[in-house]
Amino acid sequence: MNKQTNISRLKVIYLTIDIISLSKIIGAISIIFGVVFSFFKFIENNKKQTKEIKNIKAEQMLVIYALSACLDGLHQQNCNGKVTEAINKIDKYINQAAHDELL
């Protein structure tokens, strides 16, 4: 009986070691999958932000062109002074923005 008790104790210890090893492996795999998932989530958010930034830039350029057209209309009605200065600044900004996008 003493031999049987020793064998059962060894089985319990071996089973405990296997469960601990298995839990370590599962934990490591979970961490790896978590890191990979976080990386792909970061990439997806980056793509969304890039798309949103492009939409905002397009909208801003449309507003600048509309403002330029309004100022040009005022300039044609001989509303000079600050209107001419604003037109020159907007034209300068549009030219600089066009050259910066090409680089």
Order of alpha helices (4+ residues) and beta strands (2+ residues): alpha-alpha
